């Protein structure tokens, strides 16, 4: 039986999402005959984890569904075992980074969109899964005629299959025949509802300021028209139109229409290259989109968009400050990510070997070269952001005050993040091998909601 991982990372209260994703897991097992490992990576506080455990316990036992609910201590135990195994196997890795350094990249003290997904990748390898299907705790499913619209419908019809074999399962097939023998590496869609970043208030207050602030993530040297096009297309997903019928296109993936809250990746991608583990940085989990596209691997872009919504925490003053800081670091990260994307595009088909496997070393080299970028563009971004936020006044001006003394640190962190990514790419192959040999549940303390007995009860 084919094993897949349906992953839900969270650091917030999300019992409705647990219930909904549990229902998608049951539907997938029933409709496709797969074994679904529902993996909940829980970084929420203790009170919310208790509620999550209750929601997990209330999921109906379903043949073919195995539920794993891991808090950070349980994740840390697994990671420590995998890291120790990888360092013991690979002397070069042991010399390059100590265990605590690697553990910090995999499970940092701060929020990291890339790191939480990398943990899902390693656990999926340990569980013997052929694909990872990621959902987010601040999204929900659309409905049609009273029934939920599950993205896994298109994901399981295509992911990992030869493109030629996947073609009958899509509504539109526009892939160049030269790619027909390659596996479908990515299947995904987007979202409807609220913006994916918390900038909607700026758009309402001052559209010109919104255009300037969002335009800061454009490439250096972009024309005014290119920035306007980027702004118009940024963070809006698929708008607000509801789902009415299926559309699934087999081609090189349309990565600007695929979000990490609604994606499936084949093991041939995530077992070879991880995501950047940058902390407090939105958008740090999108590099594999670019890698798949530029390597010439097939993908399916469909329209089973999820519903994005803002959680109550993001409406608070603390939530506002945290999210604006993550957006700032996102802007700074582009100084280093754009050169990596350019290098991947230049490498093109050479990113793959003769068996269509990705070459991680090419990615690591690109990241190391990018780390030497001149910081003047990032100084400019910070200056423009400061002026724009002070012009808005209120809590935006207060955030500018908060940001001012952090500038030097954030500039250093942005460079350190790309250097850490290069290190993690180098470490990834031995880490994946070690993860496959590491029982994901054995190190967990007895009585946890993710114990092996709980999983077996859902088999």
N, C-alpha and C positions, 0 to 999 in steps of 0.2 A: 504493500500500500504506500502511496506517495504521501510524504509528510510535508506540511507547510507550516509556516509560523505567521500567525496573525498577531501583530505586536501593538500594544497600547502603552507607550511611555506616558507617565504623568507625574506632576509635582503639585497637584491641586485636587480638591474634592471633585469626584467625577463618577458617582455611582450610576447616573443615567447612561453615561458612555459605556461603562462596564457592562451594563445590562444589554445595551444595543449591540455592542461588538460581540458579546456572547451569543446573541441571536444570529448575527451574521456568521459566526463560526459554525453554529449548528446548521444553518442553511447550506453553507459550503460543504460540510461533511455529508449532508443528506443528498444534495443535488449533484455533487461531483465525486462522491465516493473516496474522498481524501481523508487523511488523519490531520486534524487541525490542532496545532499547539497554540492555544490562546495564551499569550505571554504578556502579563501585566507587570511592567517595571515601575515600581511605586516609590517615588521620592517625596511623597506628601508627608505632612506632619503626622504625629502619632494618632491624633483623634480622627483624622480623615482616613488613615490606613485602617483603622478599626471598622469604619463604615464601608470601606472598600472590601474588606474581608467578608463582611456580612453580605454584600452584593455578590461576591464570588460564590459564597456558600449557597446563595439562593438561585444560582444558575441551575436550570434543570439538567440532570444527567443525560447526556446525549451520546449515542454511539459514535465513535470517531472524533470526539472532542476531548482534549487533554488540557486542563487549566493549570497554569503556573503563575502564581502571584508572589512576586519577590520584592521584599523591601531592600533598602540599600545595604544592610548588613549581609543579607543573603546574596545579593549581587556581588558584594565585595569578596565574600568567601569563594565564590566561583571564579571571579577574576584573578584573585591571588593564586589559586591553584593553576589556572591556565597560564598566568605569567611565569610562575615558577617553573612550570613544565617547558615553556618556550625558551626560557633563559638557560635551562639545563641542556636543552637540545641544541641550541645555537650559540656557540661561544661569541660570535660577532655581536649578537644582540646583547649578551651579558656584558660585553665590554662597552657597548654604546650607551646603555641606560640601565640604571638599577631598577629593582622591582617597584620601589615606591614612586619613581618617576613615571613608569608605565601605568601604574595603578592610578596616579593622579590624572593622566591623560584619559583613562577609561572611565573614571568615576571622580570627577573633580568636585570640589566643595561648592562651586557655583553652577548656575544653570548652563547647560551645554546641549544644544539641539543635536549636534553631531555626535557627542559622546554617548548620549542616551540611545541613539540609533545604532552606534557601533556595539554597544552592549547587547542589543537585540540581535545583531549580526553574529556575534560570537556564541550567544546562547542558541541561536538557530543552528549553527554548525554543530554544537554539542548535541542537539536534539535530532540531528540527522535530517534537517529540513532542506528542501530543494529551492525554496523561495521565501522571502520575507514580504509581508503585506502590512504596511504601516498605516495606523489610524491615529488621530489626535483626540485628546480629552475635551477639547473645546469645539467639537463638531458633532453633527448628527446626520441622520440619513433623510434624504427626500423620500416622499411617498408618491405612488401612482396607483390610483384606484384603491386606495387604502392599504397597499402593500409597500414595504420598504424597498428602496432601490439600492441594491447592494453592489458596490464596485467589484467585489470578488467574482461576480458573474463574468465580467470581461477578463479579469486577471487570470482566472483558472482556465479559460478557454485558450489562452495564448502563452502565458509566461513559461519560458524554458523550452518551448517547442521550436523545431525548425520553422523558419518563417514560411516556407512552402507548405508545411503541414498546418500552420495556424491560419492561413489565408481563408479557408472556408468558414471560419468562425467570426469573421469581421464583416462589417457592412460595406467598407470601402478598402480596396487594396491598391495602393499607389507605390509600393516598394519597387525599386529598381531590381530586376531579376538577378543582378550580380550579387545581391545580398540574400538570395533565397535559401541558401544552405546554412546560414548563420542562425543561432538561436535568438528568439525574442527575449531581449535582456531586460526590458522595462515596459510596464503597462501602467498607465495612470490617467488621472483626470484632475479636476480642479475643485473649486468650491463656489457656492453662491452665498449671498448674504453680506455681512459686514466686511470691511476691508481687512486684509490679513495683517496689517500693521495699524497701530493706534494713531493714525494721522488724520482721521476723518474730521475731527474738530478743527484742525488747522484749515482743511479744505473749506469748511463752512465759514470760518472766521475771515480768511483772507486767501482767496484762490491763487493770487499771484505769489504769496509766500509759500503756499503748498507746492506750487510748481517749482519754486527755487529749492525748497528743502528736499523734495523727492528727486529733483534733477541732480542733486549732489552725488547720487550713486552712478551717474553716467560716466563713461570712460573719459579720461583726460583727453582734451582736444575735440570732444563731440561738438557738432554744430548746434545752434539753437533749435533747429527743426528736429534733429535727432533727440535732443533732450525733451522736447515737447512730446514726441512720439513715445519715448520711454515713460514719461510721467503719465500719459493717457492710459498706458497699458500696465502700469505697475500696481500690484497689491489689490487689484479688483477682481481677480479670479474670472469667473464666467458671468459676473454681473448678478442679476437677481431673477432671471427668467427660470421658471420651474422646469423640471424634467418632464418631457412628453413622449419621447420615443428614443430608441437606442441609435447611437452613431459611434462606430469604432473604426478607426483608420489604421491600417498596417502600413508603416513606412518608417523612415528614421523618425524618432519621437519628436513631437512638437513640444520641446521642453518648456516653452513659455506658457503652455496650457496644462502643465502637470505640477501639482503641489505635493509636498511631502506628507500632507495629511491624507493623501489619497493615492497611494502608489504601491506597486509591487515590483520587486527587483529579484532577478535570478541569482542563484548562488554564484554563478560564474562571474558576476560583477562584484558583489559585496564580500566574497571570500578572497578576493584578490586586492582590492583597494578599499580602505576605510574612508570615512568622512572626516573633514577637519574637526578636531576636538575643541575648537575655540569656545571660550566661556563668555556668557553674557553678550552674545552676538547673534542676532536673528540672521537667517539666511545662510548660516554656516553649514547647513546640511544639504546643499544643492549641488555639490561638485560632481557627484556621480551622474547627474543629468547631463552635464557637459561632456563627461568622459564617454558615456554611451553614445551620444550624438556624434562626437568627433571621431570616435573609433569606427563608426559605420555599422554599429550594431542595430538590428531592427527593434522597433518598439510599437506599441499600440496606444494611441491616444483616443480615449473614449469620452463620453459625456455624462457618466453617472456621477455628477458632482455631489459632494457632501455639502452640508450647511455649516458655514462658519458662524460662530457667535462669540461674543466677549463674555468672559466669566466675571462675576462680581469683583474679584480681587483686582482686575485690571481697571476698574472704575475708581479705585481708591487713590489717595495721594501717593502712597508708597508704591502701588502698582504702576501708577503713571511714571514716577521717577525711574523705576526699574526698567520699564519698557522703553522710555526715551533713551536711556543709557545703552540698551541693547541696539537700538536703532543707530545711535552714534557710532558704536563699535562696528556695526554692519558697514556704515559708510567708510570707515577707516580700513576695513578688511579688503575693500575693493582694490586698493592700491596694490595688493599682493595677489588677489585672485584673478584679476583681469589678465596679468601676464601668464598665469598658469593656464587659463582658458585659451589664450592665444597660442601657447606652446602645444596644447592638446590639439587644437585645430591644425596647426602646422604639421604635427606628427601624423595626423589622419590615420590611415589604414595601418601604419607601422606600429600603432598602439596595440595591434593584435598579432599573435604568432600564427603559425600555419593552421593551428587547430582552433582559431578564433578566441584564444584566451588573451585576456588583457595583460600588458606588460607593466607591472607596478614600478619598475625602476625608472621608466620614462616620467611618470608622475612625480616621483620623489625628486628627480633632478630638476624638473620645472619648478617645484616648490622652493628648492634651495636657491635657485637662481633668482626667483622673485623676491626672496627675503632681503636682497640688497637694494631694493628700489629706493630712489630718492624720496625723502619724506615731505618735500615741499608741497606736494598736492594735498597731503593730509593736513598740513598746517592750514592750507587754504580752506579745506572743508570745515575744519573746526571754527575758523574765523567767520565764515558765512553762516554757519549754524548759530553761532553766538549772536550775530547781528540780527538774524531772522527771528530768533526766539525772544530776544529783548524787545523787538518791535511788536511782537504779539502781546507782550505784557503778561500780567497775572502769573499763573503757575508755570508758564513757559519762560518768563523772565527769571523766576525762581530757579528753574532747572538750569538756565544759563549760569546763574551764580553757583549752583552745585557743581556744574561741569568744569568751570574755569580752573580750579586747583587740581583737577584730575588730568589735565591735558597731557602732560609729559608722561604720566603713567600709562595712559591709554595708547599713546603713540608707541611706547615700548611694547605694550601687550599685543598690539596688532602685528608687529614684526615677530614677536615670540610665538604667536599663534601659528604662523605659516611655517616657522622652523619646527615647531612641535608636530605639525602635520607631516612634514617630511620624515621625521623620526618615526612616527607611527606607521607610515607607509612601509618603511624598511622593516619594521617589527611585525607587520601584519601577517605575512605568510607563516612564520613560526607560531604566532599567536593562534591563528585559525587551526593549524595542525594540532596544537596542544589542546585547544578547546574541544576538538572532536574526541579527544581521549579523556576529557574531564567530565565526569557525571555532573550534570547541571543541578541535580537535586540532592545528591549524596551529602554535600557539606552543610546542608541546611539544618537548623536546630529542629528537634522534634516538636510537633504540635503546631508548626507554622501552617498558614493557609495554602502553602505551595508544596506540601510534602508529597512524596511519591504515592502515598495512599490516596490522596485527593485526586491526583492525576489518574490513577488506575480506575477509580470509581467512575470516571467519565469516558473510559475507553469503550 
